[in-house]
């Protein structure tokens, strides 16, 4: 991966909510249940307005937007225990554990942890970032902020710091233009660009991950795989996989595919909105790397995803998109011959038939 140096930094400041931990989903689920008590229905109003705010500022937004008949303090006292009960459900976002381990551990190795309740004004005010620099006695210009929200990016730049944005807003990366770099997920962070030790876990153009699984009957997609791209994909429905997909960023992955009546094959797969075609919904589009003589719509397909290749990207032409997809194929085919990945061909999930007949495998 290209690692051209952007700027040397000596301090990394990591936002927590939405960047390292998937707290946004927990808060929204709590709010959905809470608002029912007052005859209200969560409709996403205020969702972007509370990002990066202090607890009281966020509370004020919700109370006002939904016309709740209580004070800000009353709202905070009621909602806080409900959120606290759900914190054990919070999961690290993709790449967060890898980044933290790379930066030498969790809380025990952090030089400083500061919360939104320790400053008077939330983002986009730079107060919290300037306070970090002050306590660490570091020049703000030597700090790198990693943020997911637009207010957070604005705060980091207002503090005179370098900022890498990992957008939490779907298909809205163009709104983060003030950031020094915009990446799809923490999986795509390249510390060496900032004079930090590089990740050393990429292998033959791939990033290994703990295998995760999705499956179901092959469905008809947009009809562009074979007809437009010359690349026949075996699409899967996203129904029932919203949680799993929320835990993995959009991008190009690869692994092993078990097709219920045929066998096990290599595959490379796109998950996301396909920027070139600008999908309205997130899709799962695996390409089984084998020449089949006929379609197999309706057959059970089980996928063991074992590695990551790259983020989604837009392309200037259809030809450049096709060229990149074939490059992804070459990378996947080569990588899956490595013992690191080859062993997962025996993943039991690939041999499970949802109809209970595994004799063909």
VOGU-3710 file (C-alpha; in Angstrom, 3 decimals, decimal comma):
1> xxxxxxxxxx> 0,000/0,000/0,000  1,248/3,505/-0,802  2,478/5,373/2,245  3,624/8,792/1,003  4,410/10,953/4,003  1,910/13,721/4,673  3,284/15,184/7,901  5,183/14,076/10,984  3,067/14,004/14,130  3,968/13,155/17,708
11> xxxxxxxxxx> 0,514/12,723/19,229  -2,588/10,806/18,133  -5,994/11,833/19,485  -8,722/9,228/19,030  -12,384/10,072/19,228  -14,325/7,321/21,025  -18,009/7,433/20,099  -18,498/6,403/16,489  -14,779/6,124/15,750  -13,554/3,371/18,067
21> xxxxxxxxxx> -16,838/2,151/19,507  -20,250/1,681/17,928  -22,068/3,761/20,547  -24,335/5,560/18,094  -26,422/2,459/17,460  -26,889/1,859/21,194  -27,984/5,445/21,855  -30,482/5,390/18,986  -32,024/2,118/20,177  -32,406/3,561/23,696
31> xxxxxxxxxx> -33,979/6,733/22,321  -36,437/4,729/20,231  -37,723/3,002/23,357  -37,603/6,105/25,514  -39,618/8,334/23,181  -42,520/5,874/23,151  -43,104/6,818/26,781  -44,071/10,307/25,607  -46,016/9,178/22,566  -43,162/10,091/20,233
41> xxxxxxxxxx> -41,479/8,083/17,507  -37,782/8,269/16,716  -37,436/9,430/13,103  -33,759/10,290/13,015  -34,440/13,943/13,746  -31,472/15,366/15,610  -29,274/12,323/14,942  -26,548/14,350/13,241  -27,019/17,308/15,592  -26,043/15,363/18,711
51> xxxxxxxxxx> -22,822/13,921/17,308  -19,793/15,364/19,050  -21,858/17,267/21,598  -21,529/17,189/25,371  -24,230/15,128/27,127  -26,192/18,251/28,108  -25,962/19,738/24,614  -27,202/16,485/23,082  -30,013/16,308/25,628  -31,090/19,847/24,762
61> xxxxxxxxxx> -31,333/18,917/21,070  -33,558/15,889/21,741  -35,811/17,693/24,228  -36,362/20,569/21,806  -36,658/18,574/18,564  -39,227/16,172/19,992  -41,039/18,679/22,181  -40,596/16,631/25,325  -42,454/17,945/28,417  -39,461/17,912/30,744
71> xxxxxxxxxx> -36,316/19,842/31,516  -32,878/18,970/30,183  -31,791/17,784/33,644  -34,848/15,562/33,953  -34,178/14,069/30,529  -30,525/13,366/31,416  -31,488/11,734/34,735  -33,972/9,430/32,969  -31,955/8,494/29,885  -28,546/7,986/31,523
81> xxxxxxxxxx> -29,444/4,764/33,428  -31,064/3,356/30,277  -27,883/3,934/28,276  -25,701/2,572/31,073  -27,651/-0,692/31,016  -26,733/-1,136/27,351  -23,033/-0,308/27,437  -22,127/-3,992/27,707  -23,555/-4,432/24,191  -21,137/-1,950/22,662
91> xxxxxxxxxx> -18,694/-3,407/20,160  -15,467/-2,021/18,787  -15,784/-0,735/15,237  -13,831/-2,478/12,448  -10,127/-1,869/12,776  -10,385/-0,299/16,250  -8,788/-3,158/18,174  -6,099/-3,458/15,538  -5,294/0,255/15,772  -5,255/0,295/19,564
101> xxxxxxxxxx> -3,021/-2,776/19,731  -0,734/-1,121/17,215  -0,582/1,964/19,424  0,327/-0,269/22,402  -2,797/-1,164/24,322  -6,092/0,238/25,618  -6,566/2,563/28,590  -3,416/1,404/30,393  -1,264/2,731/27,568  -3,135/5,934/26,842
111> xxxxxxxxxx> -1,342/9,023/28,052  -4,642/10,797/28,641  -8,379/10,165/28,552  -10,697/13,159/28,569  -14,493/13,143/28,375  -16,998/15,570/26,938  -18,176/16,388/30,430  -14,726/17,840/31,224  -15,110/20,778/28,838  -17,651/23,561/28,717
121> xxxxxxxxxx> -18,459/23,457/25,000  -18,740/20,462/22,695  -17,577/20,090/19,114  -17,240/21,838/16,691  -15,550/23,951/19,362  -11,853/22,961/19,484  -11,871/23,127/23,299  -11,577/19,385/23,960  -8,673/18,941/21,531  -6,827/22,006/22,771
131> xxxxxxxxxx> -7,268/20,734/26,323  -5,660/17,435/25,333  -2,683/19,230/23,765  -2,365/21,454/26,837  -2,367/18,561/29,296  0,146/16,610/27,216  2,264/19,716/26,606  2,216/19,061/22,869  2,048/21,634/20,093  -1,425/21,286/18,480
141> xxxxxxxxxx> 0,182/21,300/15,022  1,941/18,064/15,960  -1,313/16,278/16,778  -3,279/13,924/14,551  -7,009/13,659/15,272  -9,003/10,639/14,066  -12,703/11,515/13,945  -15,965/10,182/12,523  -18,215/13,249/12,729  -18,315/16,514/10,815
151> xxxxxxxxxx> -18,342/18,564/14,061  -15,327/16,536/15,222  -13,427/17,211/12,000  -14,245/20,914/12,285  -13,072/20,946/15,894  -9,778/19,275/15,045  -9,041/21,713/12,230  -10,055/24,687/14,403  -7,507/23,445/16,946  -4,806/23,627/14,263
161> xxxxxxxxxx> -4,379/19,857/14,117  -4,142/17,311/11,320  -7,360/15,330/10,911  -8,186/11,949/9,421  -11,933/11,488/8,941  -13,632/8,096/9,101  -17,158/9,188/8,095  -20,019/7,823/10,150  -22,518/9,229/7,642  -23,294/6,751/4,868
171> xxxxxxxxxx> -22,381/7,950/1,351  -21,530/11,408/2,694  -17,730/11,476/2,484  -17,916/14,583/0,281  -19,048/16,542/3,359  -15,699/15,937/5,064  -13,581/17,983/2,679  -11,963/19,992/5,479  -10,216/16,853/6,743  -6,623/16,232/5,679
181> xxxxxxxxxx> -7,530/12,699/4,688  -10,813/10,797/4,402  -10,778/6,999/4,717  -13,549/4,438/4,514  -12,763/2,723/7,821  -9,951/2,270/10,314  -8,892/-0,757/8,246  -7,639/1,747/5,669  -5,611/3,923/8,039  -1,954/4,189/7,049
191> xxxxxxxxxx> 0,003/5,424/10,092  3,215/5,723/8,070  1,698/8,704/6,237  2,004/10,574/9,520  5,473/9,372/10,471  4,096/6,649/12,764  5,106/2,964/12,715  3,360/1,210/9,803  1,018/-1,732/10,158  2,817/-4,960/9,286
201> xxxxxxxxxx> -0,176/-7,279/8,995  -0,938/-6,866/5,271  -0,081/-10,036/3,348  0,097/-10,147/-0,462  -2,217/-7,143/-0,731  -4,712/-8,530/1,776  -5,596/-7,929/5,400  -6,530/-11,130/7,267  -9,585/-11,082/9,513  -11,271/-13,552/11,809
211> xxxxxxxxxx> -13,661/-15,453/9,514  -17,227/-14,207/9,522  -20,158/-15,759/7,747  -23,185/-14,870/5,685  -25,396/-17,054/3,546  -28,743/-17,654/1,909  -30,332/-18,345/-1,458  -28,725/-16,699/-4,485  -30,938/-13,836/-5,659  -31,173/-11,843/-8,867
221> xxxxxxxxxx> -29,328/-8,548/-8,635  -29,362/-5,525/-10,920  -28,582/-7,543/-14,040  -25,390/-5,607/-14,637  -22,866/-8,213/-13,418  -22,883/-10,381/-16,533  -24,437/-7,938/-18,980  -22,545/-4,731/-18,166  -19,374/-5,889/-16,445  -18,965/-9,381/-17,823
231> xxxxxxxxxx> -18,610/-10,501/-14,215  -21,425/-12,813/-13,040  -22,141/-12,193/-9,361  -24,132/-14,455/-7,046  -26,005/-11,842/-5,053  -27,304/-12,434/-1,537  -30,126/-10,619/0,236  -29,069/-8,336/3,092  -32,242/-9,218/4,997  -31,352/-10,594/8,411
241> xxxxxxxxxx> -27,752/-9,445/8,164  -28,074/-5,774/9,143  -26,201/-6,320/12,418  -23,414/-8,338/10,819  -22,979/-5,831/8,009  -22,919/-2,914/10,469  -19,909/-4,558/12,098  -17,955/-4,643/8,831  -17,273/-1,632/6,621  -18,154/-1,520/2,960
251> xxxxxxxxxx> -15,375/-2,695/0,735  -13,924/-5,645/-1,169  -13,477/-8,924/0,681  -12,620/-12,492/-0,284  -12,836/-16,026/1,003  -14,421/-19,405/0,416  -17,940/-20,089/-0,865  -19,993/-23,244/-0,365  -22,663/-23,704/-3,051  -25,253/-26,201/-1,911
261> xxxxxxxxxx> -25,344/-28,512/-4,934  -21,945/-27,924/-6,466  -19,020/-27,591/-4,066  -16,613/-25,057/-2,593  -15,076/-22,195/-4,563  -12,920/-19,139/-4,128  -14,729/-15,825/-4,241  -14,132/-12,096/-4,146  -16,958/-9,850/-3,001  -18,135/-6,267/-2,885
271> xxxxxxxxxx> -20,197/-5,125/0,089  -21,633/-1,638/0,018  -23,238/0,924/-2,265  -20,999/0,541/-5,326  -20,164/4,235/-5,854  -19,875/3,920/-9,638  -23,511/2,760/-9,895  -24,603/4,652/-6,759  -26,750/1,910/-5,245  -29,641/3,146/-3,107
281> xxxxxxxxxx> -29,192/0,211/-0,724  -26,256/-1,716/0,638  -25,669/-4,881/-1,390  -23,738/-8,134/-1,075  -22,262/-9,100/-4,456  -19,949/-12,155/-4,410  -18,169/-13,288/-7,560  -17,458/-17,006/-7,415  -14,168/-17,530/-9,202  -15,238/-20,411/-11,394
291> xxxxxxxxxx> -16,762/-20,696/-14,854  -20,296/-22,034/-14,394  -22,267/-23,220/-17,408  -25,637/-22,137/-16,000  -27,231/-19,803/-13,473  -27,950/-21,070/-9,989  -30,554/-18,655/-8,646  -32,231/-19,997/-5,525  -29,407/-22,329/-4,529  -28,017/-21,998/-1,006
301> xxxxxxxxxx> -24,726/-20,110/-0,863  -22,622/-19,911/2,287  -19,646/-17,547/2,524  -16,682/-17,618/4,887  -15,097/-14,163/4,592  -11,436/-14,446/5,571  -9,801/-11,230/4,401  -10,101/-7,637/3,205  -8,594/-6,148/0,050  -9,619/-2,512/-0,256
311> xxxxxxxxxx> -12,343/0,072/0,389  -15,086/0,853/-2,097  -14,064/3,434/-4,669  -15,554/5,363/-7,536  -14,061/5,182/-11,003  -13,808/7,567/-13,918  -14,894/4,933/-16,424  -16,525/1,530/-16,664  -13,289/0,160/-18,104  -11,259/1,233/-15,066
321> xxxxxxxxxx> -13,866/-0,340/-12,742  -13,695/-3,650/-14,632  -9,894/-3,554/-14,590  -9,907/-3,048/-10,814  -12,369/-5,896/-10,242  -10,121/-8,257/-12,193  -7,162/-7,074/-10,138  -9,194/-7,910/-7,009  -9,758/-11,385/-8,478  -6,037/-11,942/-9,027
331> xxxxxxxxxx> -5,242/-10,828/-5,490  -7,915/-13,107/-3,990  -6,970/-16,157/-6,074  -3,312/-15,836/-5,133  -3,935/-15,135/-1,444  -6,317/-18,077/-0,995  -3,473/-20,453/-1,882  -1,571/-19,285/1,212  -1,862/-21,661/4,175  -3,177/-18,754/6,247
341> xxxxxxxxxx> -6,327/-18,695/4,101  -6,358/-22,148/2,513  -7,191/-23,818/5,827  -10,578/-22,085/5,909  -11,696/-24,090/2,905  -12,604/-26,693/5,515  -14,813/-24,282/7,489  -17,849/-26,365/8,588  -20,157/-23,457/7,742  -19,456/-23,986/4,057
351> xxxxxxxxxx> -20,788/-27,530/4,265  -24,047/-26,723/6,001  -27,147/-26,900/3,873  -30,096/-24,896/5,143  -32,180/-27,826/3,880  -30,267/-30,304/6,016  -28,654/-32,252/3,150  -24,864/-32,125/3,217  -24,173/-35,304/1,246  -22,995/-33,414/-1,841
361> x> -20,105/-31,979/0,144
//
